[in-house]
Amino acid sequence: MTGTEIYSILQKVRSQKPVVHHLTNWVTIYDCANVVKVFGASPVMAHAPQEAAEMASIASALVLNIGTLTVDFIESMKIAAKSANKKGIPVVLDVCGAGATKLRDDKCFELLNETRVDIIKGNASEVARIAGESVNTKGVDSTEISKDPAEVAKFLAMERKCVVVITGKEDVVSDGSRVLRVRNGNEMMSHVVGTGCMATSVIGTFAAVEKDLVKAAAAGLCCYEIAAEIAVTSAGGPGTFKDKMFDAIFTLGADSVEKMRKVEG
């Protein structure tokens, strides 16, 4: 993707200010709302089953994250997803912690089998588990997988007829035929809880304004991770890094995107 393509999607987020509905991780919910807001969109965090369908019906994208799942919470996710499916807006599912417990695996597959998920996102071991591999996820942290992440992403994308995003030192985005690789970011991101959840919210934000979901995911990750690279140059540690990253997202310009983007494929 060119810098112009990436920045144009960011500009659409800023001008359209889409509503991005979340049923997400309670640990990181505040940061997920913040990252959507500083990109220029409008986050809403509505979890109650009594309003999940109605809220999804007025949104431009739906983000689901099973990080702090309960059985009841998953039922709310299903309600919201079915409403989003009827409206035809993209549904993003973060398979956070897949491979760690049977409950997480079972509920991921329930969501995937009972609703239409347009983008599956996770780290290498989480996505590998959803693709049918035998893995042992360490809590919500990635562990090594035996296969090439790009091949895992392509396989799962073809199997589920969706876009698959694997995040890590190199992010992989695939729809089963195309593969884009995003090599932006900084190691400091791994020292802040929630950077993965925020990435999912960013993907949902960009998917809300761009119908090509491969380009939407790659552009969102690229902008988010360029901001991280900018932030780390003046951060004193993880605490100031996060605040400076929000500032860098808010002020991100076309020149920085063009000069710093590392998207291949």
C-alpha positions as CSV (number, residue, x, y, z in Angstrom):
1,M,0.0,0.0,0.0
2,T,1.2,3.5,-0.7
3,G,1.4,6.2,1.9
4,T,-1.4,8.1,0.0
5,E,-3.7,5.1,0.2
6,I,-3.0,4.6,3.9
7,Y,-3.4,8.3,4.8
8,S,-6.6,8.6,2.7
9,I,-8.3,5.9,4.9
10,L,-7.1,7.8,8.0
11,Q,-8.6,10.9,6.6
12,K,-12.0,9.1,6.0
13,V,-12.0,8.1,9.7
14,R,-11.4,11.7,10.7
15,S,-14.0,13.1,8.4
16,Q,-16.7,10.5,8.8
17,K,-16.2,9.9,12.6
18,P,-17.8,6.5,12.5
19,V,-19.4,4.9,15.6
20,V,-17.5,1.8,16.6
21,H,-19.5,-0.4,18.9
22,H,-17.4,-2.6,21.4
23,L,-18.1,-5.6,23.5
24,T,-14.6,-5.8,24.8
25,N,-12.0,-6.6,27.4
26,W,-12.8,-5.0,30.8
27,V,-9.1,-4.7,31.6
28,T,-8.4,-2.5,28.5
29,I,-11.8,-1.0,27.7
30,Y,-10.7,2.6,28.7
31,D,-7.6,2.5,26.4
32,C,-9.7,0.9,23.6
33,A,-12.2,3.8,23.8
34,N,-9.3,6.3,23.9
35,V,-7.5,5.0,20.9
36,V,-10.7,5.1,18.8
37,K,-11.4,8.6,19.9
38,V,-7.9,10.0,19.2
39,F,-8.1,8.5,15.7
40,G,-11.2,10.7,15.2
41,A,-14.0,8.1,15.5
42,S,-16.7,7.6,18.1
43,P,-16.4,4.7,20.5
44,V,-19.3,3.2,22.3
45,M,-19.0,0.4,24.9
46,A,-22.4,-1.2,25.3
47,H,-22.4,-4.7,26.7
48,A,-26.0,-5.3,28.1
49,P,-27.9,-7.8,26.1
50,Q,-31.0,-5.6,26.3
51,E,-29.3,-2.9,24.1
52,A,-26.6,-4.8,22.2
53,A,-28.6,-5.3,19.1
54,E,-30.0,-1.7,19.0
55,M,-26.5,-0.2,19.5
56,A,-24.9,-2.4,16.8
57,S,-27.7,-1.2,14.4
58,I,-26.5,2.4,14.7
59,A,-22.8,1.6,14.4
60,S,-20.5,1.4,11.4
61,A,-18.4,-1.5,12.9
62,L,-18.6,-3.9,15.7
63,V,-15.5,-5.0,17.8
64,L,-15.7,-8.2,19.9
65,N,-12.9,-9.1,22.3
66,I,-13.1,-12.2,24.5
67,G,-10.3,-11.1,26.8
68,T,-12.5,-11.1,29.9
69,L,-15.1,-13.5,28.7
70,T,-18.1,-14.9,30.6
71,V,-20.8,-17.1,29.2
72,D,-23.3,-14.3,29.5
73,F,-21.0,-11.9,27.9
74,I,-20.6,-14.2,24.9
75,E,-24.4,-14.3,24.5
76,S,-24.4,-10.5,24.3
77,M,-21.7,-10.7,21.7
78,K,-23.9,-13.0,19.6
79,I,-26.9,-10.6,19.8
80,A,-24.7,-7.7,18.7
81,A,-23.1,-9.7,15.9
82,K,-26.3,-10.9,14.5
83,S,-27.6,-7.3,14.5
84,A,-24.4,-6.1,12.8
85,N,-24.8,-8.9,10.2
86,K,-28.3,-7.8,9.4
87,K,-27.0,-4.2,8.9
88,G,-24.0,-5.4,6.8
89,I,-21.4,-3.7,9.0
90,P,-18.0,-5.4,9.6
91,V,-17.6,-7.5,12.7
92,V,-14.1,-7.9,14.2
93,L,-13.3,-10.7,16.6
94,D,-10.2,-10.6,18.8
95,V,-9.6,-14.3,19.8
96,C,-7.8,-13.1,22.9
97,G,-6.3,-16.1,24.9
98,A,-7.5,-18.7,22.4
99,G,-5.6,-21.9,23.2
100,A,-5.3,-21.1,26.9
101,T,-8.5,-22.8,28.1
102,K,-11.3,-24.9,26.7
103,L,-13.9,-22.3,27.5
104,R,-12.1,-19.7,25.3
105,D,-11.7,-22.1,22.4
106,D,-15.4,-23.2,22.6
107,K,-16.7,-19.7,22.8
108,C,-14.6,-18.5,19.9
109,F,-15.9,-21.3,17.7
110,E,-19.5,-20.6,18.9
111,L,-19.1,-17.0,17.7
112,L,-17.6,-18.0,14.4
113,N,-20.1,-20.7,13.7
114,E,-23.3,-18.8,14.8
115,T,-22.5,-15.4,13.4
116,R,-20.7,-13.8,10.5
117,V,-17.2,-12.6,11.5
118,D,-15.5,-10.4,8.9
119,I,-12.1,-10.1,10.5
120,I,-10.4,-12.5,12.9
121,K,-7.5,-11.0,14.8
122,G,-5.0,-12.4,17.3
123,N,-1.4,-13.2,17.9
124,A,0.3,-16.1,16.2
125,S,-0.7,-18.9,18.7
126,E,-4.2,-17.6,19.2
127,V,-4.9,-17.6,15.5
128,A,-3.2,-20.9,15.0
129,R,-5.5,-22.4,17.6
130,I,-8.6,-21.1,15.7
131,A,-7.1,-22.6,12.6
132,G,-7.0,-26.0,14.2
133,E,-3.4,-26.2,15.3
134,S,-2.4,-27.6,18.7
135,V,-0.9,-24.8,20.7
136,N,-0.5,-23.7,24.3
137,T,-1.1,-20.0,24.6
138,K,0.5,-18.5,27.7
139,G,-2.4,-16.6,29.2
140,V,-2.9,-14.0,26.5
141,D,0.7,-13.9,25.3
142,S,1.8,-15.5,22.1
143,T,3.9,-18.7,22.0
144,E,5.8,-20.1,19.2
145,I,4.0,-21.9,16.4
146,S,5.5,-24.5,14.0
147,K,4.0,-23.0,10.8
148,D,4.6,-19.8,8.9
149,P,2.1,-17.2,10.2
150,A,1.3,-16.1,6.7
151,E,0.3,-19.6,5.7
152,V,-1.8,-20.0,8.9
153,A,-3.6,-16.7,8.1
154,K,-4.2,-17.6,4.5
155,F,-5.6,-21.1,5.5
156,L,-8.0,-19.7,8.1
157,A,-9.1,-16.8,5.8
158,M,-10.0,-19.3,3.1
159,E,-11.7,-21.7,5.6
160,R,-13.8,-19.0,7.2
161,K,-14.1,-16.7,4.1
162,C,-13.0,-13.7,6.0
163,V,-9.9,-11.5,6.7
164,V,-7.4,-12.8,9.2
165,V,-4.9,-10.6,11.1
166,I,-1.9,-12.0,13.0
167,T,-0.1,-9.4,15.0
168,G,3.5,-9.5,16.2
169,K,6.9,-8.1,15.3
170,E,5.5,-8.4,11.8
171,D,1.8,-8.2,11.3
172,V,0.2,-10.4,8.6
173,V,-3.1,-9.5,7.0
174,S,-4.7,-12.0,4.5
175,D,-8.0,-12.7,2.8
176,G,-6.8,-16.1,1.6
177,S,-5.3,-14.8,-1.6
178,R,-3.7,-11.5,-0.8
179,V,-1.1,-11.1,2.0
180,L,0.0,-7.7,3.4
181,R,2.8,-7.5,5.9
182,V,3.1,-4.5,8.3
183,R,6.5,-4.1,9.8
184,N,6.0,-0.9,11.8
185,G,5.9,-0.7,15.6
186,N,8.3,-0.7,18.5
187,E,9.2,-3.2,21.2
188,M,7.9,-0.8,23.9
189,M,4.4,-1.8,22.9
190,S,5.0,-5.2,24.5
191,H,5.5,-3.5,27.9
192,V,2.0,-1.9,27.9
193,V,-1.1,-3.9,28.7
194,G,-3.7,-3.4,26.1
195,T,-1.7,-2.6,23.0
196,G,-3.1,-5.7,21.3
197,C,-6.7,-4.9,22.3
198,M,-6.2,-1.3,21.1
199,A,-4.9,-2.7,17.7
200,T,-8.2,-4.6,17.4
201,S,-10.2,-1.4,18.0
202,V,-8.1,0.4,15.4
203,I,-8.8,-2.3,12.9
204,G,-12.5,-1.9,13.6
205,T,-12.2,1.8,13.2
206,F,-10.6,1.7,9.8
207,A,-12.9,-1.1,8.7
208,A,-15.8,1.2,9.5
209,V,-14.9,3.5,6.6
210,E,-13.1,1.2,4.1
211,K,-14.8,-1.7,2.4
212,D,-11.6,-3.4,1.4
213,L,-11.0,-5.0,4.8
214,V,-7.4,-6.1,4.0
215,K,-6.4,-2.6,3.2
216,A,-8.4,-1.3,6.2
217,A,-6.6,-3.6,8.6
218,A,-3.2,-2.9,7.2
219,A,-3.7,0.8,7.1
220,G,-5.0,0.9,10.7
221,L,-2.1,-1.1,12.0
222,C,0.4,1.0,10.0
223,C,-0.9,4.3,11.4
224,Y,-1.1,2.9,14.9
225,E,2.4,1.5,14.9
226,I,4.0,4.6,13.2
227,A,2.5,6.6,16.1
228,A,4.2,4.1,18.5
229,E,7.5,4.7,16.7
230,I,7.1,8.4,17.1
231,A,6.1,8.2,20.7
232,V,9.0,6.1,21.8
233,T,11.5,8.8,20.8
234,S,10.5,11.0,23.7
235,A,9.0,8.5,26.2
236,G,10.7,7.9,29.5
237,G,9.1,4.5,29.9
238,P,5.8,2.5,29.4
239,G,3.6,5.1,31.2
240,T,4.7,8.2,29.2
241,F,4.9,6.1,26.1
242,K,1.2,5.3,26.1
243,D,0.2,9.0,26.5
244,K,2.7,10.1,23.9
245,M,1.3,7.5,21.5
246,F,-2.2,8.9,21.8
247,D,-0.8,12.3,21.1
248,A,1.1,11.0,18.0
249,I,-2.0,9.3,16.7
250,F,-4.0,12.6,17.1
251,T,-1.4,14.6,15.2
252,L,-0.3,12.0,12.6
253,G,0.2,13.6,9.2
254,A,0.7,12.5,5.7
255,D,4.4,13.1,5.7
256,S,5.0,10.8,8.6
257,V,2.9,8.1,7.0
258,E,4.7,8.4,3.7
259,K,8.2,8.4,5.2
260,M,7.7,5.8,7.9
261,R,5.2,3.2,6.5
262,K,6.5,-0.4,6.2
263,V,3.7,-2.2,4.4
264,E,4.6,-4.9,1.9
265,G,2.6,-7.2,-0.3
